[in-house]
Amino acid sequence: MVDLDKEKTLEIFDKISKGETPKPGSYRGRLNTEPENNRKTLMDIKNA
């Protein structure tokens, strides 16, 4: 899945064209670059 679909992308462009600042970060609720549905790799390494 992608963070931005066509509608969300157009919404961002619309805000920019109005001089507004779109919200930074994920549009799906993820934090930073974390994977969706928790980690799937490096499970045996703490703080990986």
C-alpha positions in Angstrom: 0.0 0.0 0.0 1.1 3.5 -0.7 0.8 6.5 1.6 -0.6 8.8 -1.0 -3.3 7.9 -3.5 -4.5 10.2 -6.3 -7.1 12.1 -4.1 -4.7 12.7 -1.3 -2.0 13.9 -3.7 -4.4 16.3 -5.3 -5.5 17.6 -1.9 -1.8 18.4 -1.1 -1.4 20.2 -4.4 -4.6 22.2 -3.7 -3.3 23.3 -0.3 0.0 24.3 -1.8 -1.7 26.3 -4.5 -3.7 28.2 -1.8 -0.5 29.1 0.0 -1.3 26.6 2.8 1.2 24.1 4.3 0.1 20.5 4.0 0.7 18.2 7.0 4.1 16.5 6.9 4.6 12.8 7.3 2.5 9.8 6.6 -1.1 10.1 5.4 -1.8 6.6 6.7 -0.9 7.2 10.3 2.6 5.6 10.3 5.3 7.1 12.3 8.5 8.0 10.4 9.3 5.1 8.1 8.0 2.3 10.3 6.3 -0.6 8.5 2.6 -1.1 8.7 1.5 -3.9 11.0 4.7 -3.9 13.1 8.1 -5.2 12.3 8.7 -8.3 10.2 12.5 -8.5 10.2 15.3 -8.3 12.8 12.9 -9.5 15.4 15.7 -11.0 17.5 17.6 -7.7 17.8 16.4 -5.3 20.4 15.9 -1.7 19.2 16.6 -2.6 15.6 
